[in-house]
């Protein structure tokens, strides 16, 4: 990636290891944004992508 890109994004529906998180923020390397399953769901919720609003009565 060095010299070819300013930033990278890696997505997974799972999780990242601590080693992957350390490598993604290593000094001197271009930044890598890690998007795991939880963050991906939050992003979808924010823009209501693939979601249908549902109201629920409280008893």
C-alpha positions as CSV (number, residue, x, y, z in Angstrom):
1,X,0.0,0.0,0.0
2,X,3.0,2.3,0.6
3,X,3.1,4.9,-2.2
4,X,-0.1,3.7,-3.8
5,X,-2.8,4.9,-1.4
6,X,-3.4,7.4,1.4
7,X,-5.8,5.2,3.4
8,X,-7.4,1.8,3.4
9,X,-10.6,0.3,4.8
10,X,-10.9,-3.3,5.7
11,X,-14.4,-4.7,6.5
12,X,-15.5,-7.9,8.1
13,X,-18.7,-9.3,9.5
14,X,-16.6,-10.8,12.3
15,X,-13.9,-9.2,14.6
16,X,-10.3,-8.2,14.3
17,X,-7.5,-9.5,16.4
18,X,-5.5,-7.2,18.7
19,X,-2.5,-7.7,16.3
20,X,-4.6,-6.5,13.4
21,X,-5.7,-3.4,15.3
22,X,-2.0,-2.7,16.2
23,X,-0.9,-3.1,12.6
24,X,-3.8,-0.8,11.3
25,X,-2.5,2.1,13.4
26,X,1.3,1.4,13.1
27,X,3.5,4.5,13.1
28,X,4.9,5.4,9.7
29,X,2.3,3.4,7.7
30,X,-0.8,4.8,5.9
31,X,-3.9,4.6,8.1
32,X,-6.1,1.6,7.8
33,X,-9.7,1.9,9.0
34,X,-11.0,-1.4,10.4
35,X,-14.8,-1.9,10.3
36,X,-15.9,-5.0,12.2
37,X,-19.4,-6.5,12.3
38,X,-20.6,-4.4,15.1
39,X,-19.4,-1.1,13.5
40,X,-20.9,-2.2,10.2
41,X,-24.4,-2.7,11.8
42,X,-24.1,0.7,13.5
43,X,-23.3,2.3,10.1
44,X,-26.3,0.6,8.5
45,X,-28.5,1.7,11.3
46,X,-27.3,5.3,11.0
47,X,-28.4,5.5,7.3
48,X,-31.3,3.0,7.8
49,X,-29.8,0.8,5.1
50,X,-31.7,-2.5,4.9
51,X,-33.8,-1.6,7.9
52,X,-37.4,-0.9,8.4
53,X,-38.5,1.4,11.3
54,X,-40.7,-0.4,13.8
55,X,-42.6,1.1,16.7
56,X,-43.5,-0.9,19.7
57,X,-46.1,-0.2,22.3
58,X,-44.9,-0.2,25.9
59,X,-47.3,-1.8,28.4
